[in-house]
Amino acid sequence: MADTRLIQGRYQLLDLIGRGGMGEVWRARDESLGRQVAVKCLKPLGPRQDHSFTRIMRERFRREGRVAAALQHRGVTVVHDFGEDDGVLYLVMELLEGRNLSQLLEDNGRRPLPVRDVVDIAEQITDALAYTHEQGIVHRDLKPANIMRLTDGTVKICDFGIARLGHDIGFTSRLTGTGVAMGTPHYMSPEQIGGGQVDHRSDLYSLGCVLYEIATGAPPFDLEDAWSVLVGHRDTIPEPPSRRRPELPGFFDPLILGLLAKTPDERPADAGDLRRRIDAARAGTAARGHSAESGAEPLPPPGPPHARPAAFPPPASSSLPPPSSPPASSGGAAEAPLPAWTRGMTTGHKAVGPPGPWPAPPDGGAGLTRAWTRPSGSAASHAPVSTAAFPPAPAAPSPDLLAVLAGRHNAGLSLGRLGRWEEAGEVHRAVAAERAHALGPDHPDTLGSRYEVGISLARTGRTARALREFTQVAQGRERVLGPDHPDTLAARQELGYVLGELGRHFEAHQIFVAVLAARERTTGPDHPDTLRCRHNLAYNLGLLGRPEEAYATARQVAEGRARVLGEAHPDTLATRYEVAHALGRLGRWAEALGGYRDVAEARARVLGPHHPDTLAARYEAGICLGRLGRGAEALELYRALVDDRARAQGALHPETLRARHGLGVNLGRLMRWEEAVAEAREVCAAREGVLGPDHPDTIVSRREIAVGLGWLGRWSDALPVYRRVAEDRERVLGPAHPETLAGRNDEAHCLERLGRRAEAAELYRRAAALSGRPVPPPD
C-alpha cells in the first residue's frame, strides 16, 4: 500500500509502523481533525487465497471494529472510526506511544520485568478485563503482543479480532473454524484447547500465562512443539514461578497458580475477585515488610482503583499442590482428548524466553515431555506417543471375560434402540473401562464402546462431552485402523455432526467435505454411508447460510437414497424433508409446502401417524401455510397437531407447546388478537415451568404476548413485556446480540406509540451504536 494513500478521503497514511497476521498498522494523519492516529488495514489477499479463509478474516476484522468501538476504558485502545474504502477494511485507533509486553521483554534482554512493573501491569490489565467482561466481551487472545505499555506507564489491551460478545456462539464459531487459529498456544486456556465453553475465566487463565512470563522470563509451558504446549495447559501443573525467580514476593505463587487452574471454577470468580486478591496480597506484604535477606524488591503503593467493583469478603487461602504432584489428568479411557484441529498447529509467536528444553520433573518421573513425546535424543522428539499415557494391557485376556463384555456391549446397543440412552451410556462407559484394562485403550473393541458412549452423550444433549469422546475415538481409530477405515470415518462423521450441534458449522463443514471424499473414494458415491455423509453436508450448508448449495446437495442425496434404499425408506424421507427445508430458506414456500405434505403422508404410512417425525413434517407444513398467507388453513392444521402431540407426547412436551405457539401466531394473522394473547400467555407460562424463564422458546412466547397487546392498542401494557424480553435477551445473549437489539427496537417502537419520542430516539441510537450501524442524529 503506497504511503500516499488517502483512506476515505480523510486519513493520510504516513509510515508503516507494524505488520501482523491480519493486517498492517500505519501512522496516519486525520486531515479533518488535524491529529495523528493509527490506521489498521486488512492486508489485501491474493486471488489464490481460499475464499472461506478470506471471508472469515474479513469478518474477524469487522468484529474487532465493532467490539473495540463499543468499549470506553483507559485500559482499552480507543477506536475512532471503522469502514471500508475501495475494498480495503480499515480501523482508525488512537496512536499509542509505547511498547507491547513482548517487545519490553525483548528490550530487557529476555529477562523478566521488575517486580514493581509486573504488579502494576497486573493491576491495570485486571481493571481493564473487569470492564470488558462487564460489557459481556471475552477477549480470547490475551497475550504479551496484545498488551501495550505506554510511555506514561498506562497499560492497554489491544486486538479484539476474535473476541466473543456474550453468548453469540454461532457467530464466533464461524470466526474460529478449523485452520484459523483460535488463539496462541502458549496462552490458551484448557477449555479453549478442548473446544469447551469459553467465558471470562478463560481470559483470566491467559492473563496468568502472561504474568507468569513477564515475571519469570518464560511462559509456563515453554516448548517449541505446539502439541506438547497444549497438553501441558490441559494436563500438567505448572512449576511455581518462585522456582524460576526466587526473589518474587510470596503472594505471586498462589496468585498466578490460581489463575492457571485447569478448570474455570477453580480460578478467581471474575476480574474483580482477582483485583481484590491482589490488593489483599499487597496489603499483607506491606504489613509484614520484606526480609533484608530475601532480595525482593519493595512493592509500590496500590494504584488508583480504575474500575474496581464493590468490596467482597477476602478470598480463602489457596493450597498449592506439592512439586511432585502428577499431572492433573484422569488418564485411561476417560481422558479428554485434544481436538483434531490441534494436530497441525504450530506454536505461533510467544513473547520471548530462554532457549533450551523444559527441565525434567524434580522426581525424575514421566513429566510432560516424557509422557507425551519421544525421548529428547530421538529424531522425532516431539511426535505424540499414542500409548504413553496408558498402562500396558495384559497379554491374554480371558475369553470368558471378552464374551461377557461383548454381551454387555450388545445389551447397551439394545437399550439405545429402545431410546433408553441414559442407561445405554452407563453400560457402554463401564464396558469401555473394562475393555481398556483388558485389551488396551486403542483396541478396536475399546474404541467401539467409546464410540457408543459418544452416541449416548449426543442423544442426551451432552454435546460438548460427546465432541471430546468422538474426537479421541477418531484419533484412536486413525492410529489403529487407518484414516480411511469405515469405523474411522464413522467417528469423524459423528464428530462433524456434534460440531454442528454446537454451532461450529465451519469446522463441521470441513469434516463433512473430507469424510465425503474418503467415502466416495473407498465405497463409492451411492453407498448408504456416503449418502448419509452428503445428507449431513447439505444440512450444514443450510446452517452456513448457503441455501442454494444446500438445496442442490439435498436433492442429489434424495435421488440417490430413493434409488438405493427406496422411495419410502425413512432415510429417503429425511432427505426429502431437508429438500423442503432448503426451499423454505430460499423463500419458495409453495414448493416447500408440497414437499412437507408429501413427506408427512409417506411417514404416516411408513412410521405411523403419531410418530414424532410425521408430526414434525406436519408442523413445518403449517409454517409454510402461514408464510403463504393461508392463516385459516394453518390454524386448522395446528389445532389438530396440538391434539395429536398431546396424545402422543403429553400436553406439556416442548413440541406440543411449539405447536400451540404456532396456533397462537396464526390466530394473530387472522386478527383474532384477544385469543392470540390468551394463547400466548398460557404457552409462555407452560414453557417457563417446563423449560425455564430464560429459555429462548419462553422468551419468544413472551414477545408474542407483547405483539398481541400492541395490536390491541394496549401499548402501556405491552411496554413492560417488551422491556422484559429485551432485558432477558441481554442477560442471556449479551447486549449486542441481534436478538437483543431487535428487542430494544421493539421497546423503542412501543415508546414511540406512547408518544415518548425522546426516550424512543435514545433507545434507537443505543441499539444502532451496539449493532455497528450509523447512529442517527438526535431529533
C-alpha positions, 0 to 999 in steps of 0.5 A: 500500500503506497504511503500516499494513500488517502483512506476515505478521503480523510486519513493520510497514511504516513509510515508503516509502523507494524505488520501482523497476521491480519493486517498492517498498522500505519501512522496516519494523519486525520486531515479533518481533525488535524491529529495523528492516529493509527490506521489498521488495514486488512492486508489485501489477499491474493486471488489464490487465497481460499475464499472461506479463509478470506471471508472469515478474516474479513469478518474477524476484522469487522468484529474487532471494529465493532467490539473495540468501538463499543468499549470506553476504558483507559485500559482499552485502545480507543477506536475512532472510526471503522469502514471500508474504502475501495475494498480495503477494511480499515480501523482508525485507533488512537496512536499509542506511544509505547511498547507491547509486553513482548517487545519490553521483554525483548528490550530487557534482554529476555529477562523478566520485568521488575517486580514493581512493573509486573504488579502494576501491569497486573493491576491495570490489565485486571481493571481493564478485563473487569470492564470488558467482561462487564460489557459481556466481551471475552477477549480470547487472545490475551497475550504479551503482543496484545498488551501495550505499555505506554510511555506514561506507564498506562497499560492497554489491551489491544486486538479484539479480532476474535473476541466473543460478545456474550453468548453469540456462539454461532457467530464466533464459531464461524470466526474460529473454524478449523485452520484459523487459529483460535488463539496462541498456544502458549496462552490458551486456556484448557477449555479453549484447547478442548473446544469447551465453553469459553467465558471470562475465566478463560481470559483470566487463565491467559492473563496468568500465562502472561504474568507468569512470563513477564515475571519469570522470563518464560511462559509456563509451558515453554516448548517449541512443539505446539502439541506438547504446549497444549497438553501441558495447559490441559494436563500438567501443573505448572512449576511455581514461578518462585522456582524460576525467580526466587526473589518474587514476593510470596503472594505471586505463587498462589496468585498466578497458580490460581489463575492457571487452574485447569478448570474455570471454577477453580480460578478467581470468580471474575476480574474483580475477585482477582483485583481484590486478591491482589490488593489483599496480597499487597496489603499483607506484604506491606504489613509484614515488610520484606526480609533484608535477606530475601532480595525482593524488591519493595512493592509500590503503593496500590494504584488508583482503583480504575474500575474496581467493583464493590468490596467482597469478603477476602478470598480463602487461602489457596493450597498449592499442590506439592512439586511432585504432584502428577499431572492433573489428568484422569488418564485411561479411557476417560481422558479428554482428548485434544481436538483434531484441529490441534494436530497441525498447529504450530506454536505461533509467536510467544513473547520471548524466553530462554532457549533450551528444553523444559527441565525434567520433573524434580522426581525424575518421573514421566513429566510432560515431555516424557509422557507425551513425546519421544525421548529428547535424543530421538529424531522425532522428539516431539511426535505424540506417543499414542500409548504413553499415557496408558498402562500396558494391557495384559497379554491374554485376556480371558475369553470368558471375560471378552464374551461377557463384555461383548454381551454387555456391549450388545445389551447397551446397543439394545437399550439405545434402540429402545431410546433408553440412552441414559442407561445405554451410556452407563453400560457402554462407559463401564464396558469401555473401562473394562475393555481398556484394562483388558485389551488396551485403550486403542483396541478396536473393541475399546474404541467401539464402546467409546464410540457408543458412549459418544452416541449416548452423550449426543442423544442426551444433549451432552454435546460438548462431552460427546465432541471430546469422546468422538474426537479421541475415538477418531484419533484412536481409530486413525492410529489403529485402523487407518484414516480411511477405515469405515469405523474411522470415518464413522467417528469423524462423521459423528464428530462433524455432526456434534460440531454442528450441534454446537454451532461450529458449522465451519469446522463441521463443514470441513469434516463433512467435505473430507469424510465425503471424499474418503467415502466416495473414494473407498465405497463409492458415491451411492453407498448408504454411508456416503449418502448419509455423509452428503445428507449431513453436508447439505444440512450444514450448508443450510446452517452456513447460510448457503441455501442454494448449495444446500438445496442442490446437495439435498436433492442429489442425496434424495435421488440417490437414497430413493434409488438405493434404499427406496422411495419410502425408506425413512432415510429417503424421507429425511432427505426429502424433508431437508429438500423442503427445508432448503426451499423454505430458506430460499423463500419458495414456500409453495414448493416447500409446502408440497414437499412437507405434505408429501413427506408427512403422508409417506411417514404416516404410512411408513412410521405411523401417524403419531410418530414424532417425525410425521408430526414434525413434517406436519408442523413445518407444513403449517409454517409454510401455510402461514408464510403463504398467507393461508392463516385459516388453513394453518390454524386448522392444521395446528389445532389438530397437531396440538391434539395429536402431540398431546396424545402422543407426547403429553400436553406439556412436551416442548413440541406440543407447546411449539405447536400451540405457539404456532396456533397462537401466531396464526390466530394473530394473522387472522386478527383474532388478537384477544385469543392470540394473547390468551394463547400466548400467555398460557404457552409462555407460562407452560414453557417457563415451568417446563423449560425455564424463564430464560429459555429462548422458546419462553422468551419468544412466547413472551414477545408474542404476548407483547405483539398481541397487546400492541395490536390491541392498542394496549401499548402501556401494557405491552411496554413492560413485556417488551422491556422484559424480553429485551432485558432477558435477551441481554442477560442471556445473549449479551447486549449486542446480540441481534436478538437483543437489539431487535428487542430494544427496537421493539421497546423503542417502537412501543415508546414511540406509540406512547408518544415518548419520542425522546426516550424512543430516539435514545433507545434507537441510537443505543441499539444502532451504536451496539449493532455497528450501524450509523447512529442517527442524529438526535431529533 
